[in-house]
Amino acid sequence: MAAVSDEAGMLALFERLALEAGREIMRVFHAGYAVHEKADASPVTEADRRAEEIILSGLRAAFPATPCVAEEEVSAGIVPVELGEAFFLIDPLDGTKEFVNRRTDFTVNIALVRQGVPEIGVVFAPCTGRLYSGQPGRAEAVQVDAEFHIAGRRGISVRTGVPPLAVVASRSHNTPETEAYIRSLGGAEIVSVGSSLKFCLVASAEADIYPRFGRTMEWDTAAGDAVLRAAGGTTSTLDSAPLSYGKRGQRGDADFANPHFIAKGR
């Protein structure tokens, strides 16, 4: 049993589980699948469920005392009674709409949140072999080969934005508020991509800012946010407070729902 304080060991486990989940997702992707609708009208497939089982099994074996908050379990009403000072946030398949529509930018997301802050995270796009990881003081872009083995890695960090800023926008969830914000930046270049890869493009200096004025849940954002913060970026609410995690008992909103936020480099 590993200790929650073993950051390097935890990150290595996150990467291994993300690769295993990604392999299973791609098996379903190529084999075919049924699409079901959850209570909130969002889609879910066998790939979501199988990937979550793989991740939760690995995390609970290694860290049995650390609570897990996972999208499909929460949808089924399975939620930890207490989160404590550290817990895991898991989105086994972020971008299910991208997956269903046969696009490539869906991701596996695993994060550790400690005292409300996403400190360690892994984002893996199994269709393209792009993996990003972050822990305090170090963010990396990891190359994954066709056999789902790590083939190389390099450090990444955010850049200082110079106009025209490159703005990352959601492919499936754009809103009038987002469009108005982008216009307010003046002369912005738009990069449209699905899932948590938006955080990673800012983290790896491929974009400057990711404004989100649509609904997200904490499992959608925690892993990418951890990578971005490790790369020197920030994610803040519209009143400039750091986006926090473990939000429960919110007035007028669901547990673990995020407010609107701005993720950016320098």
C-alpha positions in Angstrom: 0.0 0.0 0.0 1.5 3.3 -1.1 1.4 6.6 0.8 -0.6 9.5 -0.5 2.5 11.6 0.0 4.5 9.5 -2.5 3.9 11.9 -5.5 6.2 10.2 -8.0 4.8 6.8 -7.2 1.3 8.0 -7.4 1.9 9.8 -10.8 3.4 6.6 -12.2 0.3 4.7 -11.1 -2.0 7.3 -12.6 -0.1 7.0 -15.9 -0.3 3.2 -15.9 -4.0 3.1 -15.1 -4.7 5.8 -17.8 -2.9 3.7 -20.4 -4.8 0.5 -19.3 -8.1 2.4 -19.4 -7.2 3.9 -22.8 -6.4 0.5 -24.3 -9.8 -0.7 -23.2 -11.5 2.4 -24.5 -10.0 1.9 -27.9 -11.0 -1.8 -27.9 -14.6 -0.7 -27.5 -14.1 2.2 -30.0 -13.1 -0.3 -32.7 -15.5 -3.1 -31.8 -18.7 -1.0 -31.7 -20.9 -0.1 -28.8 -24.4 1.0 -27.7 -24.9 4.5 -26.5 -27.2 5.0 -23.4 -28.5 8.2 -21.9 -28.0 9.1 -18.2 -30.5 10.9 -16.0 -28.9 14.3 -17.0 -29.3 13.3 -20.7 -25.6 13.0 -21.3 -24.4 9.9 -23.2 -22.6 6.9 -21.6 -21.1 3.8 -23.2 -19.5 0.5 -22.2 -16.1 2.3 -22.7 -16.9 4.8 -19.9 -17.9 2.0 -17.5 -15.0 -0.4 -18.3 -12.4 2.4 -18.1 -13.8 3.5 -14.7 -13.7 0.0 -13.4 -10.0 -0.3 -14.3 -9.0 3.0 -12.8 -11.0 2.5 -9.5 -9.7 -1.0 -9.0 -6.1 0.2 -9.3 -6.5 3.2 -7.1 -8.4 1.4 -4.4 -5.9 -1.4 -4.3 -3.0 1.1 -3.9 -4.7 3.7 -1.7 -7.6 2.0 0.1 -8.0 4.8 2.6 -8.3 7.6 0.0 -11.9 8.4 -1.2 -12.7 8.2 -4.9 -15.1 10.5 -6.7 -15.8 9.0 -10.2 -18.2 10.3 -12.7 -20.1 7.0 -13.4 -20.2 6.0 -9.7 -21.6 9.5 -8.8 -24.2 9.1 -11.6 -25.2 5.8 -9.9 -25.5 7.5 -6.5 -22.2 6.1 -5.1 -20.4 9.0 -3.4 -18.0 9.1 -0.5 -19.6 10.2 2.8 -16.4 12.2 3.7 -13.7 13.4 1.4 -11.1 14.2 4.0 -8.1 16.3 3.1 -7.2 14.3 0.0 -9.3 12.4 -2.5 -9.2 11.2 -6.1 -11.3 12.7 -9.0 -11.8 10.4 -12.0 -13.4 11.0 -15.4 -12.8 7.7 -17.2 -13.9 9.1 -20.6 -14.1 12.9 -20.9 -15.6 13.9 -24.2 -18.0 11.0 -24.6 -19.8 13.1 -27.3 -16.4 13.2 -29.2 -16.1 9.4 -28.7 -19.6 8.7 -30.0 -19.1 11.0 -33.0 -15.9 9.2 -33.9 -13.6 12.2 -33.2 -10.2 11.8 -31.6 -10.0 14.2 -28.7 -11.6 12.3 -25.9 -9.5 11.6 -22.8 -8.9 9.6 -19.6 -8.6 11.8 -16.5 -7.2 10.9 -13.1 -6.4 13.5 -10.4 -5.5 13.8 -6.7 -7.0 16.8 -4.9 -5.4 17.8 -1.7 -7.1 20.5 0.5 -9.2 21.7 -2.5 -6.2 21.9 -4.9 -5.7 19.5 -7.9 -2.0 18.6 -7.2 -1.3 15.5 -9.3 -3.0 14.7 -12.6 -2.9 12.7 -15.8 -4.8 13.3 -19.0 -4.5 10.7 -21.8 -6.0 10.9 -25.3 -5.9 7.2 -26.4 -6.9 7.8 -30.0 -3.9 10.1 -30.6 -1.4 8.8 -28.0 -1.0 12.2 -26.3 -0.5 12.0 -22.6 0.1 14.9 -20.2 1.0 14.6 -16.6 1.6 17.0 -13.7 2.8 17.1 -10.2 3.9 20.1 -8.1 6.8 21.8 -9.9 6.8 19.5 -13.0 4.5 19.0 -16.0 5.3 16.7 -18.9 4.1 15.8 -22.4 4.5 12.0 -22.7 4.7 10.1 -26.0 2.8 6.9 -26.1 3.4 4.3 -28.8 0.8 2.1 -30.7 1.2 -0.6 -28.0 0.3 1.8 -25.2 3.8 2.0 -23.9 5.6 5.2 -22.9 8.1 6.0 -25.6 9.4 9.4 -24.3 8.7 12.5 -22.3 9.6 16.1 -22.2 8.9 18.9 -19.7 6.3 21.6 -20.6 5.5 25.0 -19.3 3.0 27.8 -20.1 4.0 30.7 -22.3 3.6 34.5 -21.8 0.7 35.4 -24.1 1.3 37.9 -26.9 -1.6 39.2 -29.0 -3.3 37.8 -30.9 -3.9 35.3 -28.1 -4.6 31.7 -28.9 -7.9 30.9 -27.2 -9.1 27.3 -26.7 -12.8 26.8 -27.1 -15.0 23.8 -26.6 -16.1 22.0 -29.7 -19.3 20.6 -28.2 -20.2 23.1 -25.5 -19.7 26.7 -26.8 -22.0 29.4 -25.3 -22.8 33.0 -26.2 -21.0 34.1 -23.0 -17.8 32.4 -24.2 -18.1 34.0 -27.6 -18.6 37.4 -26.0 -15.5 36.9 -23.8 -13.4 35.9 -26.8 -14.5 39.0 -28.7 -13.5 41.1 -25.7 -9.9 39.9 -26.0 -9.6 41.4 -29.5 -7.9 39.7 -32.4 -7.9 36.2 -30.8 -7.0 33.1 -32.7 -9.4 30.2 -31.9 -8.4 26.6 -31.3 -11.4 24.3 -31.1 -10.9 21.0 -29.3 -12.9 18.7 -27.1 -12.4 17.4 -23.6 -9.8 18.3 -21.0 -7.1 18.7 -23.7 -8.0 22.4 -23.6 -6.1 22.7 -20.3 -3.2 20.7 -21.8 -2.8 23.0 -24.8 -2.4 25.9 -22.5 0.0 24.0 -20.3 2.2 23.0 -23.3 2.3 26.6 -24.7 0.2 25.7 -27.7 -2.5 28.1 -26.5 -2.8 31.0 -24.1 -6.2 31.0 -22.5 -9.2 28.7 -22.0 -12.4 30.5 -20.9 -15.3 28.3 -19.8 -18.7 29.8 -19.4 -20.6 26.5 -19.8 -21.3 23.8 -17.2 -18.5 21.5 -16.0 -18.1 19.1 -13.2 -15.0 18.7 -11.1 -14.1 15.4 -12.6 -14.1 17.1 -16.0 -11.5 19.6 -15.0 -9.3 18.3 -12.1 -6.7 16.4 -14.1 -6.2 19.0 -16.8 -6.2 21.7 -14.1 -3.4 19.8 -12.2 -1.3 19.6 -15.4 -1.8 23.4 -16.1 -0.9 24.4 -12.6 2.1 22.2 -12.6 3.1 23.9 -15.9 2.9 27.4 -14.3 -0.6 28.3 -15.3 -3.7 29.2 -13.2 -7.4 28.4 -13.2 -9.6 31.1 -11.6 -13.3 31.8 -11.1 -14.7 35.0 -12.6 -14.0 36.8 -9.3 -10.3 35.8 -9.6 -10.3 33.2 -6.9 -8.5 29.9 -7.6 -10.9 27.2 -8.8 -11.4 24.9 -5.8 -12.4 21.2 -5.6 -14.5 19.1 -3.3 -17.5 21.6 -3.5 -20.5 20.1 -1.7 -23.7 21.5 -0.4 -23.7 24.3 -2.9 -26.6 26.7 -2.8 -28.5 26.4 -6.0 -26.1 23.9 -7.7 -25.2 20.2 -7.5 -22.3 18.8 -5.5 -19.0 18.9 -7.5 -20.4 21.4 -10.0 -17.9 24.1 -11.1 -18.6 27.8 -11.6 -17.5 29.5 -14.8 -13.7 29.9 -14.9 -10.7 31.2 -16.9 -7.7 28.9 -17.3 -4.6 30.6 -18.6 -0.8 30.8 -18.9 1.2 33.8 -18.0 
